[in-house]
Amino acid sequence: MNNGCMPKIVLATLNASFGHSSLALRYLKANLGELGDEAEIREYVIAQRPIDIAAALLKGSPKIIGLGVYIWNVVQTSHVLSLLKKISPKTKLVVGGPEVSYEKNHPIVAKADYVVAGEGEEGFRRLCEQLLKGSQPLQRWIPEIQPNVNELTLPYHLYTESDIAHRAIYVEASRGCPYKCEFCLSSIAKKVRQFDLERFLAEMQTLMDRGVRQFKFIDRTFNLNIKVANKILQFFLDRADLGLFVHFEMVPDRFPDELREIVSKFPAGSLQFEVGVQTFDPETGKRISRRLDETALIRNMNFLIDETNVHVHADLIAGLPGEDFATFASGFDKLVATKPQEIQVGILKRLHGTPIIRHETEWALVFDEEPPYEVLHTKTMSFAELRKVKRFARLWDLVANSGNFRDSYSLIWQEGRPFSEFMTFTEWLEGEVGAFHKIALGRLAQLLLNYLVEQKGMDEAKVGPLIAADYARPGRNLPKALAVFVKSVPQSAAPEATPKRQARHLRS
């Protein structure tokens, strides 16, 4: 809000947690032109009560409320819209975002006065200009007007000091993706548009001067243009002594020598790559228009793990059309063999607008109608199998991805097959405790020790110290059952900006 005046336009969304921030809202406000001074950004979290959010949104009696809608907040946002319409029917309600941009029959659309599809900077500005002039736009659905990214006003000055101190700072150097992966919304906008690099890096320097140390790039294919990627990496490498942490999404089978050279220079705890593997099955990959060079992928993953300090977060998807339980397990084992710090196992989601739906009949894809629209069963994977994978993924996140058992979790399979052995552990643990989310960390450590000793027949004197050291490494006090195994634990050294989860994976 500017000049002490109440805003005519409120831009809002419900983030997954307080630590997240919305780059999209900041783009919209930055590109409202003269109306920018009439607009205010208000961010909430999905855990808040819809009635409280509605009351906060109506503070100051704005004429227009724009809400960003995503897969993680659509249920709560729908409730907020219903309340707003009943409490203040004259307020114009506008929705936008990926959840509402591609299917006009989405239930939430009926609750809004207008929908701005796709990249909304231009469409939202024009709509607001008309509404504030008293004009009645001719259509409720505002089609996407894809902007020239180098004519946009960059929004990074709209990150407040509080944002910098408490929230993730998202940035983008490009928009679009050239690939056609049918499960991904980026496949809809295939053209890649690059922001002017010097202008972008000047904004990054300003953020750094203001104290930003964590940068999360939302570019879908950061390493598509190797020259640009190298220049951006060099920019951050030159300032790495400030204690930075930078996150990128990378194409896993495209990693030429010039990129390898610069990546290998980054200090520990400063660089994270999110690597979208998704499937190792070539027939499945071909079916969903995701072609992957497995040899190049494994070679690049081995390089990143063995010859760099990069924290690698790799993704796999279960439930893709045509892939069965056995081929998914085989792919998981291949990925484990490359030893990434994290493997995120997800279930296929039916994102609105994605072409994955074209396989619905042939491969008997049945999706949950409620968010996050996960596939329930397919022609080749049963409901029971997908539920097994879901439970497996939850426990893998707690035990492996968390870094809490960095040196001990691989004992679960040793020389065996990781997927099969960890699935056995999953089923055993479920029988012991039921719901995984209720397990305290100390209890989980004790259960892991019990499993390895009692079920796998391992020597407690050997595995106990490993689990105890893992548990204590971040500075935790050991429970009595583990304290007997270790007297002192070396602490991992990480830059201050390195998130705790990633820091736990660092070697001393």
JOLIN-V643802 format. One line per field, one symbol per residue. burial: b if it has 16 or more other ideal C-beta (glycine too) atoms within 10 Angstrom, else e. Layout:
burial = ???
This chain:
burial = eeeeeebbbbbbbbbeeeebbbbbbbbbbbbbeebbbbbbbbbbbbeeebeebbeebbeeebebbbbbbbbbbbebbbbbbebbeeebeebbbbbbbbbbbbeeebebbebbbbbbbbbbbbbbbebbeebeeeeeeeeeebebbbbebeebebbbebbeeebbeebbbbbbbbbbbebebbbbbbbbbeebebbebeebbebbeebbeeebbbbbbbbbbbbbbeebbbbbbebbbeeeeebbbbbbbbbbbbbeeebeebbeebebbbbbbbbbbbbbbeebbebbebebebeebbebbebbeeebbbbbbbbbbbbbbbbbbebbbbbbbbbbebebbbbbbbbbbbbbbbebeebeeebebebeeebebbbbbbebbeeebbebbebbbbbbebbbbbbbbbebbbbbbeeeebbebbbbbbeebeeeeeebeebeebebbbbbbebbbeebebeeeebbbbbbbbbbbeeeebeebbeebbeebeebebbebbbeebbbbbee
